[in-house]
Amino acid sequence: MKINFENLSDKDYHLVIISPDNKKVNSNNHLDKNSESILNSYLEKKNNEKEIIETFLYKNILKQPKKNEFVSKFTYVRFEHTKDESVQHSFFGRLLSYLEGKRAKKIMVCFSLNFKDNSEKEKIIENLLVGFKLKDYRFEKYKNVSKKDFKIDEIRILGYDRKHSLDLERKIKYKIRCLDGIFLTRNLVSEPANILYPQKFVEFCKDLKKVGVEIQIFDERKLKTLGMNALLGVAQGSVRPARVMIMKWNGIKGKSQPLAFIGKGVTFDTGGISIKPSSGMEDMKWDMGGAGVVAGLMYTLALRKAKANVIGAVGLVENMPDGNAQRPGDIVESLSGQTIEVLNTDAEGRLVLADVLWYVNQKFKPKLMIDLATLTGAIIVALGERYAGLFSNDDILVKKILDASKTTKELVWQMPMDDEFDKLLNCPVADMKNITGTRGAGSITAAQFLKRFVGKTSWAHLDIAGVTWSKKGTSFSRPGGTGFGVRLLDEFVRKNYE
């Protein structure tokens, strides 16, 4: 989608008139006076409506000696003005979908001249273009062009000539560039598992090095040397060897405790020997969603030169049934020294995270740790596809995450944790078991399992199983990968640690 600033009407473009209030429209001659007068008469009857998106046919006269007439369309847009950027992003995402439905190939956007606040106008333009870009993302790498597909190719912002638009254009292009972290996450979760496996995940993240992120890769030999046996146990049934990737962004000079973000990266999850039902198993290509968010977050922080020191760590495995696969009843010794009886090989994400959480905590002594994982189907039963589950040992950290959620509209809901839930993990033959064997509280006991590997460090766990992928699409994305978590945690860092 091409964006330009040019104060020139063109009959080949679909005119969009933006009104952040219910005053009369003054299009600065981009719409002829007769059509403008009819529109204002119509809008007088809709003065109380806070939101309007309507398209009208009208006759226009070319500014030529013979004054040729042509019939064209324009769209009038009124929205309730708010300083909440996420609300604006959502609204303009819906507007993009609406304009696609009208098959508007090229769009020119003008503001009613009656809206006089230029700084607010520029902020709305920024939010409009960010909302459009977030919603416009498509994963079509493997798709042949379809006649049913329709894309908006160009957006022209009217009311600015080249001289006066340079600063605004530069600012907006920077904002849009910073969306690449979200798009990296969406790309990663959208890739099929025959293309994206642990080693390839690492290669897909090579752009992080270009923006200053240090990357360290642990191969199988290194993981064995370290003693990450819980993670390696999950991977042992696959011909694709495991990897752990450590990412470092140093945005502050000198020594300071880093923030740490840890992601589950199961690039495909069959369930292992405890194999999943075949129906819907194709969705398990995005069981590495937590790792995708961490990679996307690190890219975002580096792109905007965040003034914080941050560690990102992802455990990357493929969970397959094989003659060498982990069996139910196996006991593994984790990196922490704690032993785990594996009663169900489909409860594998917690085993991967256990070793990575322990390593990050011991190696980097972080100020806090937040892990993200498509960990349990139970969280979808509890919260549907609208909220991520939030579990934590620190109420202050919870409040900060909830505040960031309120700002970005990437919604989270705090879930309970306590010692009674933790006791359900106790095991007669090992220090713990990886499932409780009971039907209830599956997401909570999974979080209690992870809590055993974080010590006294401030920690939160986000179960994003319901929000990583959307078959219907969201306010900020089409059907497919949502990128949920990147905006949330970027705002969390910005608001609290910069």
QUIDA-V614787 format. One record per backbone hydrogen bond with DSSP energy under -1.0 kcal/mol. NH is the residue of the N-H (numbers start at 1). CO is the residue of the C=O. E is the energy in kcal/mol with one decimal. If there is no record, write none. Layout:
nh->NH co->CO e->E
nh->NH co->CO e->E
//
This chain:
nh->2 co->153 e->-3.1
nh->4 co->155 e->-2.3
nh->6 co->157 e->-1.3
nh->8 co->6 e->-1.8
nh->13 co->10 e->-1.9
nh->14 co->106 e->-3.4
nh->16 co->108 e->-2.8
nh->17 co->75 e->-2.8
nh->18 co->110 e->-2.9
nh->19 co->77 e->-2.9
nh->30 co->27 e->-1.3
nh->36 co->32 e->-2.4
nh->37 co->33 e->-2.4
nh->38 co->34 e->-2.1
nh->39 co->35 e->-2.5
nh->40 co->36 e->-2.2
nh->41 co->37 e->-1.9
nh->42 co->38 e->-2.1
nh->43 co->39 e->-2.5
nh->44 co->40 e->-1.3
nh->45 co->42 e->-1.0
nh->46 co->43 e->-1.4
nh->49 co->46 e->-1.4
nh->52 co->78 e->-2.4
nh->54 co->76 e->-2.2
nh->56 co->74 e->-3.1
nh->58 co->72 e->-2.6
nh->60 co->70 e->-2.8
nh->62 co->68 e->-2.5
nh->64 co->62 e->-2.6
nh->67 co->64 e->-1.2
nh->70 co->60 e->-2.1
nh->72 co->58 e->-3.0
nh->74 co->56 e->-2.1
nh->75 co->15 e->-2.8
nh->76 co->54 e->-2.9
nh->77 co->17 e->-2.8
nh->78 co->52 e->-2.9
nh->79 co->19 e->-1.3
nh->88 co->84 e->-1.8
nh->89 co->85 e->-2.9
nh->90 co->86 e->-2.3
nh->91 co->87 e->-2.4
nh->92 co->88 e->-2.8
nh->93 co->89 e->-1.8
nh->94 co->90 e->-1.9
nh->95 co->91 e->-2.0
nh->96 co->92 e->-2.1
nh->97 co->93 e->-1.8
nh->98 co->94 e->-2.2
nh->99 co->95 e->-2.7
nh->100 co->96 e->-2.2
nh->101 co->97 e->-1.8
nh->102 co->98 e->-1.1
nh->103 co->100 e->-1.5
nh->104 co->99 e->-1.9
nh->107 co->154 e->-2.6
nh->108 co->14 e->-2.5
nh->109 co->156 e->-3.1
nh->110 co->16 e->-2.7
nh->112 co->18 e->-2.2
nh->113 co->26 e->-3.2
nh->115 co->112 e->-2.1
nh->116 co->114 e->-1.0
nh->118 co->116 e->-1.1
nh->121 co->117 e->-2.3
nh->122 co->118 e->-2.3
nh->123 co->119 e->-1.7
nh->124 co->120 e->-2.5
nh->125 co->121 e->-2.4
nh->126 co->122 e->-2.2
nh->127 co->123 e->-2.4
nh->128 co->124 e->-2.9
nh->129 co->125 e->-2.4
nh->130 co->126 e->-2.3
nh->131 co->127 e->-2.8
nh->132 co->128 e->-2.5
nh->133 co->129 e->-2.4
nh->134 co->130 e->-2.7
nh->135 co->131 e->-1.9
nh->136 co->132 e->-2.3
nh->137 co->133 e->-1.1
nh->143 co->140 e->-1.3
nh->153 co->105 e->-2.3
nh->154 co->105 e->-1.2
nh->155 co->2 e->-2.9
nh->156 co->107 e->-3.1
nh->157 co->4 e->-2.8
nh->158 co->109 e->-2.9
nh->165 co->161 e->-1.3
nh->169 co->165 e->-3.5
nh->170 co->166 e->-2.5
nh->171 co->167 e->-2.3
nh->172 co->168 e->-2.6
nh->173 co->169 e->-2.6
nh->174 co->170 e->-1.8
nh->175 co->171 e->-2.0
nh->176 co->172 e->-2.8
nh->177 co->173 e->-2.3
nh->178 co->174 e->-1.9
nh->179 co->176 e->-1.2
nh->180 co->177 e->-1.9
nh->183 co->179 e->-2.0
nh->184 co->180 e->-2.2
nh->185 co->181 e->-1.8
nh->186 co->182 e->-2.4
nh->187 co->183 e->-2.6
nh->188 co->184 e->-2.6
nh->189 co->185 e->-2.3
nh->190 co->186 e->-1.2
nh->191 co->187 e->-1.4
nh->195 co->192 e->-1.5
nh->196 co->192 e->-2.8
nh->201 co->197 e->-2.6
nh->202 co->198 e->-1.5
nh->203 co->199 e->-1.6
nh->204 co->200 e->-2.5
nh->206 co->203 e->-1.5
nh->208 co->205 e->-1.7
nh->209 co->206 e->-1.2
nh->212 co->209 e->-1.5
nh->213 co->208 e->-2.3
nh->214 co->248 e->-2.4
nh->216 co->246 e->-2.6
nh->218 co->244 e->-2.9
nh->223 co->219 e->-2.4
nh->224 co->220 e->-2.4
nh->225 co->221 e->-2.3
nh->226 co->222 e->-2.5
nh->227 co->223 e->-1.7
nh->228 co->223 e->-2.4
nh->229 co->227 e->-2.1
nh->232 co->228 e->-2.2
nh->233 co->229 e->-2.0
nh->234 co->230 e->-1.0
nh->235 co->231 e->-1.3
nh->236 co->232 e->-1.1
nh->238 co->235 e->-2.0
nh->243 co->316 e->-2.3
nh->244 co->218 e->-1.5
nh->245 co->314 e->-2.1
nh->246 co->216 e->-2.9
nh->247 co->312 e->-3.8
nh->248 co->214 e->-2.6
nh->249 co->310 e->-2.8
nh->251 co->308 e->-1.4
nh->259 co->309 e->-2.4
nh->260 co->368 e->-1.8
nh->261 co->311 e->-2.6
nh->262 co->370 e->-2.3
nh->263 co->313 e->-2.5
nh->264 co->372 e->-2.1
nh->265 co->315 e->-1.8
nh->266 co->287 e->-1.2
nh->267 co->265 e->-1.1
nh->267 co->317 e->-2.4
nh->270 co->319 e->-2.4
nh->275 co->273 e->-2.0
nh->276 co->270 e->-3.2
nh->281 co->278 e->-1.8
nh->283 co->280 e->-1.8
nh->284 co->281 e->-2.1
nh->285 co->282 e->-1.3
nh->286 co->283 e->-2.0
nh->287 co->284 e->-1.1
nh->289 co->286 e->-1.3
nh->291 co->264 e->-2.2
nh->292 co->288 e->-2.2
nh->293 co->289 e->-2.1
nh->294 co->290 e->-2.0
nh->295 co->291 e->-2.3
nh->296 co->292 e->-2.4
nh->297 co->293 e->-2.8
nh->298 co->294 e->-2.4
nh->299 co->295 e->-2.0
nh->300 co->296 e->-2.2
nh->301 co->297 e->-2.8
nh->302 co->298 e->-1.9
nh->303 co->299 e->-2.6
nh->304 co->300 e->-2.0
nh->305 co->302 e->-1.1
nh->306 co->301 e->-2.9
nh->308 co->306 e->-1.7
nh->310 co->249 e->-2.8
nh->311 co->259 e->-3.3
nh->312 co->247 e->-3.1
nh->313 co->261 e->-2.5
nh->314 co->245 e->-2.2
nh->315 co->263 e->-1.8
nh->316 co->243 e->-3.3
nh->317 co->265 e->-2.2
nh->319 co->268 e->-2.6
nh->325 co->322 e->-1.7
nh->329 co->342 e->-3.7
nh->330 co->327 e->-2.1
nh->332 co->340 e->-2.4
nh->334 co->338 e->-2.7
nh->337 co->334 e->-1.9
nh->340 co->332 e->-2.8
nh->341 co->432 e->-2.6
nh->342 co->330 e->-3.4
nh->343 co->341 e->-1.1
nh->347 co->344 e->-1.5
nh->352 co->348 e->-1.8
nh->353 co->349 e->-2.5
nh->354 co->350 e->-1.9
nh->355 co->351 e->-1.2
nh->356 co->352 e->-1.5
nh->357 co->353 e->-3.3
nh->358 co->354 e->-1.8
nh->359 co->355 e->-2.3
nh->360 co->356 e->-2.6
nh->361 co->357 e->-2.3
nh->362 co->358 e->-2.3
nh->363 co->359 e->-2.9
nh->364 co->360 e->-2.3
nh->367 co->258 e->-2.8
nh->369 co->458 e->-2.4
nh->370 co->260 e->-2.3
nh->371 co->460 e->-2.5
nh->372 co->262 e->-2.5
nh->373 co->462 e->-2.2
nh->375 co->373 e->-1.9
nh->381 co->377 e->-1.4
nh->382 co->378 e->-2.0
nh->383 co->379 e->-3.0
nh->384 co->380 e->-2.0
nh->386 co->383 e->-1.2
nh->387 co->383 e->-1.1
nh->388 co->411 e->-2.2
nh->389 co->463 e->-2.0
nh->390 co->413 e->-2.7
nh->391 co->461 e->-2.3
nh->393 co->459 e->-1.7
nh->398 co->394 e->-2.0
nh->399 co->395 e->-2.1
nh->400 co->396 e->-1.9
nh->401 co->397 e->-2.1
nh->402 co->398 e->-2.7
nh->403 co->399 e->-2.3
nh->404 co->400 e->-1.9
nh->405 co->401 e->-2.2
nh->406 co->402 e->-2.2
nh->407 co->403 e->-1.6
nh->408 co->404 e->-2.4
nh->409 co->405 e->-2.1
nh->413 co->388 e->-2.4
nh->415 co->390 e->-3.1
nh->422 co->418 e->-1.8
nh->423 co->419 e->-2.1
nh->424 co->421 e->-1.0
nh->425 co->422 e->-2.0
nh->426 co->423 e->-1.6
nh->433 co->425 e->-2.0
nh->434 co->341 e->-2.0
nh->445 co->441 e->-2.6
nh->446 co->442 e->-1.4
nh->447 co->443 e->-1.8
nh->448 co->444 e->-2.5
nh->449 co->445 e->-1.9
nh->450 co->446 e->-1.8
nh->451 co->447 e->-2.2
nh->453 co->450 e->-2.3
nh->454 co->451 e->-1.4
nh->457 co->454 e->-1.6
nh->460 co->369 e->-2.1
nh->461 co->391 e->-3.2
nh->462 co->371 e->-2.8
nh->463 co->389 e->-2.3
nh->464 co->373 e->-2.2
nh->468 co->464 e->-1.3
nh->470 co->480 e->-2.5
nh->474 co->477 e->-2.0
nh->480 co->470 e->-3.1
nh->482 co->468 e->-2.2
nh->486 co->483 e->-1.7
nh->489 co->485 e->-2.4
nh->490 co->486 e->-2.2
nh->491 co->487 e->-2.2
nh->492 co->488 e->-1.9
nh->493 co->489 e->-2.3
nh->494 co->490 e->-2.6
nh->495 co->491 e->-2.9
nh->496 co->492 e->-1.4
nh->497 co->493 e->-2.5
//
